[in-house]
Amino acid sequence: MQAKYLLQLACLSALWGASFILTRISAPQLGPNFSPWLRMALGTLMLAGIMRALNHRWPTEHWKELMFIGFLAVAGPHALYSQAALFLPGGYGALLSVTSVLFGAFASAWLGEEVLTRGKLAGCLLGLAGAALVVRLGPVHPSAQLVLSALTCVCAAALSGIATPFLKRATTRMEPLSITAGMHAASVLMLLPGAVHDFPNAHFTPSALAAVSVLGIATSGLAYWMFMRIMQHVPPMASMTANFMSTGFGVLWSVLLLGEATSMAMAVGGGLIVLACLLVSDFNPLDLQRRADPKAEPDS
């Protein structure tokens, strides 16, 4: 994978890193069903405005595919993450979400999108280990509700990971903006019944509305459009390095913005995440030298 796409994924991860903190703010106050619906609605409105400004048309002929990938990639995961966020601490949610890379790796291999090499599998495991180190997992009291929330989070990660190869295939038939807008519009319809159920009990506090606005406009609409643009040019597993990096960025924002303490374990975990991204994405630093010096010959 080229360095510019790895850099773009890093920028994307910086946006996604705040998602779990913001979900922990919005879901309890707005409701676990209304919060993701409002997030998708705001993202859809913003994307529709961009579609209109750029004279893009809605890909209505692909509505079945958009409903399918919209459920796998957007509606299903965010609805489940919101449910889990009611009882699961943000650090645990961020760590469990990284398992989406494993699900995506096996789905990509099963669908024949790419070969699951030992290096990529090792990268997946290193990424999980790195995420476990950087996330400060505080003490929790085991309960049936906590276990159920953890399983719900893993199910959300599974849907998100399985969606990856299908999203890659969609880029061969539709433009990234059309895919992103179509998925979010489909998600608004799918999440509407739950939103109607939660609406009477929703608390429209300033903090909840601010959190869901950032989630909808930035981390869903703009970030997912950016993700689909990158996916046009990289293999499915390479695109999932954003899942590793977003966990690291989530911790980084906590340190910079909330003043949380750092530790050697967090530094080691960050290094493992970087190594995992290089392995999973097949990024070879030697390629940069060869492009800079076309006369350089590869080692025999």
C-alpha positions as CSV (number, residue, x, y, z in Angstrom):
1,M,0.0,0.0,0.0
2,Q,1.3,3.5,-0.9
3,A,2.4,5.8,1.9
4,K,-0.2,8.4,1.0
5,Y,-3.1,6.0,1.6
6,L,-1.6,4.9,5.0
7,L,-1.4,8.6,5.9
8,Q,-5.0,9.2,4.9
9,L,-6.1,6.2,7.0
10,A,-4.2,7.7,9.9
11,C,-6.1,11.0,9.5
12,L,-9.4,9.1,9.3
13,S,-8.5,7.2,12.4
14,A,-8.0,10.5,14.3
15,L,-11.7,11.3,13.6
16,W,-12.9,7.8,14.5
17,G,-10.9,7.7,17.7
18,A,-13.4,9.9,19.4
19,S,-16.4,7.8,18.4
20,F,-16.7,5.7,21.6
21,I,-16.4,8.6,23.9
22,L,-19.1,10.5,22.0
23,T,-21.4,7.5,21.8
24,R,-21.0,7.0,25.6
25,I,-22.3,10.6,25.9
26,S,-25.2,10.5,23.4
27,A,-26.6,7.0,23.7
28,P,-27.7,7.1,27.4
29,Q,-29.3,10.5,27.0
30,L,-31.0,10.3,23.6
31,G,-31.6,6.5,23.8
32,P,-29.7,3.6,22.2
33,N,-32.1,3.6,19.2
34,F,-32.7,7.3,18.7
35,S,-29.1,8.2,19.0
36,P,-27.8,6.2,16.0
37,W,-30.8,7.2,14.0
38,L,-30.2,10.9,14.6
39,R,-26.5,10.3,13.8
40,M,-27.4,8.7,10.4
41,A,-30.0,11.4,9.7
42,L,-27.5,14.2,10.2
43,G,-24.9,12.3,8.1
44,T,-27.4,11.8,5.3
45,L,-28.5,15.4,5.2
46,M,-24.9,16.6,5.0
47,L,-24.0,14.0,2.3
48,A,-27.2,14.9,0.4
49,G,-26.1,18.5,0.3
50,I,-22.7,17.5,-1.0
51,M,-24.4,15.3,-3.6
52,R,-26.5,18.2,-4.8
53,A,-23.6,20.6,-4.9
54,L,-21.5,18.2,-6.9
55,N,-24.4,17.2,-9.2
56,H,-24.1,13.5,-8.2
57,R,-27.2,11.4,-8.7
58,W,-28.5,8.9,-6.2
59,P,-27.7,5.3,-7.3
60,T,-31.3,4.1,-7.0
61,E,-30.7,1.1,-9.3
62,H,-28.4,-0.3,-6.6
63,W,-30.9,0.1,-3.7
64,K,-30.8,-3.6,-2.7
65,E,-27.0,-3.6,-2.5
66,L,-27.0,-0.3,-0.6
67,M,-29.6,-1.7,1.9
68,F,-27.4,-4.8,2.4
69,I,-24.1,-3.0,2.9
70,G,-25.8,-0.2,4.8
71,F,-27.0,-2.8,7.4
72,L,-23.6,-4.5,7.6
73,A,-21.4,-1.4,7.7
74,V,-23.5,1.3,9.2
75,A,-27.0,0.6,10.7
76,G,-26.2,-2.7,12.4
77,P,-22.9,-1.8,14.0
78,H,-23.9,1.6,15.2
79,A,-27.2,0.4,16.7
80,L,-25.4,-2.4,18.5
81,Y,-22.5,-0.2,19.7
82,S,-25.1,2.3,21.1
83,Q,-26.8,-0.6,23.0
84,A,-23.4,-1.8,24.4
85,A,-22.4,1.8,25.4
86,L,-25.2,1.9,28.0
87,F,-23.3,-0.5,30.2
88,L,-19.9,-1.1,28.7
89,P,-17.0,1.3,29.6
90,G,-15.6,3.1,26.6
91,G,-12.2,1.5,26.9
92,Y,-13.6,-2.0,26.7
93,G,-15.8,-1.0,23.8
94,A,-12.8,0.4,21.9
95,L,-10.8,-2.7,22.5
96,L,-13.6,-5.1,21.5
97,S,-14.3,-3.2,18.3
98,V,-10.8,-4.0,17.1
99,T,-11.9,-7.6,16.6
100,S,-13.6,-6.3,13.4
101,V,-10.2,-6.7,11.7
102,L,-10.2,-10.4,12.4
103,F,-13.8,-10.8,11.1
104,G,-12.9,-8.7,8.0
105,A,-9.7,-10.7,7.4
106,F,-11.5,-14.0,7.3
107,A,-14.5,-12.6,5.3
108,S,-12.1,-11.1,2.7
109,A,-10.2,-14.5,2.4
110,W,-13.5,-16.4,2.2
111,L,-14.8,-14.2,-0.6
112,G,-11.5,-14.4,-2.5
113,E,-10.8,-10.6,-2.2
114,E,-7.3,-11.3,-0.9
115,V,-5.0,-14.0,0.5
116,L,-4.8,-14.2,4.3
117,T,-1.0,-14.6,4.7
118,R,0.9,-15.4,7.9
119,G,2.1,-11.8,8.0
120,K,-1.4,-10.4,7.8
121,L,-2.7,-12.8,10.4
122,A,0.2,-11.9,12.7
123,G,-0.6,-8.3,12.1
124,C,-4.2,-8.9,13.3
125,L,-3.0,-10.5,16.5
126,L,-0.4,-7.8,17.2
127,G,-3.0,-5.1,16.6
128,L,-5.3,-6.8,19.2
129,A,-2.4,-7.0,21.7
130,G,-1.4,-3.4,21.0
131,A,-5.0,-2.2,21.6
132,A,-5.2,-4.1,24.8
133,L,-2.1,-2.3,26.0
134,V,-3.0,1.2,25.0
135,V,-6.6,1.1,26.4
136,R,-6.7,1.7,30.1
137,L,-9.1,-1.0,31.2
138,G,-10.3,0.0,34.7
139,P,-11.9,-2.5,37.2
140,V,-15.4,-3.6,36.4
141,H,-17.9,-5.7,38.3
142,P,-18.8,-8.8,36.3
143,S,-22.5,-9.1,35.7
144,A,-24.8,-10.7,33.2
145,Q,-25.5,-7.2,31.7
146,L,-21.8,-6.5,31.3
147,V,-21.2,-9.8,29.5
148,L,-24.3,-9.3,27.3
149,S,-23.0,-5.8,26.4
150,A,-19.5,-7.2,25.5
151,L,-21.1,-9.8,23.3
152,T,-23.2,-7.1,21.7
153,C,-20.1,-5.1,21.0
154,V,-18.4,-8.1,19.4
155,C,-21.4,-8.7,17.2
156,A,-21.2,-5.0,16.0
157,A,-17.5,-5.5,15.2
158,A,-18.3,-8.7,13.3
159,L,-20.9,-6.9,11.1
160,S,-18.5,-4.1,10.5
161,G,-15.6,-6.4,9.6
162,I,-17.7,-8.6,7.3
163,A,-18.9,-5.6,5.5
164,T,-15.4,-4.6,4.3
165,P,-15.0,-6.9,1.3
166,F,-18.6,-6.0,0.2
167,L,-17.7,-2.3,0.4
168,K,-14.7,-2.9,-1.7
169,R,-16.8,-4.6,-4.4
170,A,-19.3,-1.8,-4.3
171,T,-16.5,0.7,-5.3
172,T,-16.3,-1.0,-8.7
173,R,-19.9,-0.1,-9.5
174,M,-20.6,3.2,-7.7
175,E,-18.8,6.4,-6.7
176,P,-17.6,6.6,-3.1
177,L,-19.9,9.6,-2.4
178,S,-22.9,7.8,-3.8
179,I,-22.2,4.7,-1.8
180,T,-21.7,6.6,1.4
181,A,-24.9,8.7,1.0
182,G,-26.9,5.7,-0.1
183,M,-25.8,3.6,2.9
184,H,-26.7,6.3,5.3
185,A,-30.0,7.0,3.7
186,A,-30.8,3.3,3.9
187,S,-29.7,3.2,7.5
188,V,-32.1,6.1,8.4
189,L,-35.0,3.9,7.1
190,M,-33.8,0.8,8.9
191,L,-33.3,2.5,12.3
192,L,-36.6,4.5,12.1
193,P,-38.8,2.1,14.1
194,G,-36.4,2.0,17.0
195,A,-36.0,5.8,16.9
196,V,-39.8,6.2,17.1
197,H,-39.8,3.9,20.2
198,D,-37.1,5.9,22.0
199,F,-38.2,9.4,21.1
200,P,-40.7,10.0,23.9
201,N,-38.0,9.3,26.5
202,A,-35.1,11.1,24.8
203,H,-33.3,13.9,26.7
204,F,-32.1,16.6,24.3
205,T,-29.3,17.9,26.4
206,P,-26.7,20.2,24.9
207,S,-24.0,17.7,25.5
208,A,-25.9,14.8,23.8
209,L,-26.9,17.0,20.8
210,A,-23.3,18.2,20.4
211,A,-21.9,14.6,20.6
212,V,-24.4,13.2,18.1
213,S,-23.8,16.1,15.7
214,V,-20.1,15.4,15.6
215,L,-20.8,11.7,15.2
216,G,-23.2,12.3,12.3
217,I,-21.5,15.0,10.4
218,A,-17.8,14.2,11.0
219,T,-17.3,10.6,12.1
220,S,-20.0,9.2,9.9
221,G,-20.7,11.3,6.9
222,L,-17.3,12.9,6.1
223,A,-15.2,10.2,7.6
224,Y,-17.0,7.4,5.8
225,W,-16.8,9.2,2.5
226,M,-13.1,9.5,3.0
227,F,-12.9,5.8,3.9
228,M,-14.7,4.8,0.7
229,R,-12.4,7.0,-1.4
230,I,-9.4,5.3,0.1
231,M,-11.0,1.8,-0.4
232,Q,-11.0,2.4,-4.1
233,H,-7.2,2.1,-4.1
234,V,-6.3,-0.4,-1.3
235,P,-7.1,-4.0,-0.4
236,P,-9.9,-4.6,2.2
237,M,-7.5,-5.7,5.0
238,A,-5.3,-2.7,4.4
239,S,-8.3,-0.4,4.9
240,M,-9.0,-2.0,8.2
241,T,-5.8,-0.7,9.7
242,A,-7.9,2.3,10.6
243,N,-9.5,0.2,13.3
244,F,-6.2,-0.3,15.0
245,M,-5.2,3.3,14.8
246,S,-8.5,4.7,15.9
247,T,-8.1,2.9,19.2
248,G,-4.7,4.5,19.7
249,F,-6.0,7.9,18.7
250,G,-8.9,7.5,21.2
251,V,-6.4,7.1,24.0
252,L,-4.3,9.9,22.6
253,W,-7.2,12.3,22.7
254,S,-7.9,11.3,26.3
255,V,-4.3,12.1,27.2
256,L,-4.2,15.4,25.3
257,L,-7.7,16.7,26.0
258,L,-8.5,15.1,29.4
259,G,-5.1,15.0,30.9
260,E,-5.0,11.3,31.5
261,A,-1.7,9.7,32.6
262,T,0.5,7.8,30.2
263,S,2.5,4.7,30.8
264,M,5.2,2.5,29.3
265,A,2.5,-0.1,28.4
266,M,0.7,2.5,26.3
267,A,3.9,3.4,24.5
268,V,4.6,-0.3,23.8
269,G,1.0,-0.8,22.7
270,G,1.3,2.1,20.3
271,G,4.4,0.6,18.7
272,L,2.6,-2.8,18.3
273,I,-0.3,-1.0,16.6
274,V,2.1,0.7,14.1
275,L,3.8,-2.6,13.4
276,A,0.4,-4.3,13.0
277,C,-0.7,-1.7,10.4
278,L,2.5,-2.2,8.4
279,L,2.0,-6.0,8.4
280,V,-1.8,-6.0,7.6
281,S,-1.4,-3.3,4.9
282,D,1.6,-4.9,3.2
283,F,3.3,-1.5,3.4
284,N,7.0,-1.9,2.5
285,P,9.2,1.2,3.4
286,L,11.7,0.0,0.8
287,D,9.1,0.9,-1.9
288,L,9.5,4.6,-1.0
289,Q,13.3,4.4,-1.7
290,R,12.7,2.6,-5.0
291,R,10.2,5.3,-6.1
292,A,12.6,8.0,-5.1
293,D,15.5,6.4,-6.9
294,P,14.2,4.5,-10.0
295,K,17.7,3.2,-10.7
296,A,17.8,1.4,-7.4
297,E,17.7,-2.4,-7.9
298,P,15.9,-4.7,-5.5
299,D,18.1,-7.0,-3.5
300,S,18.7,-10.3,-5.2
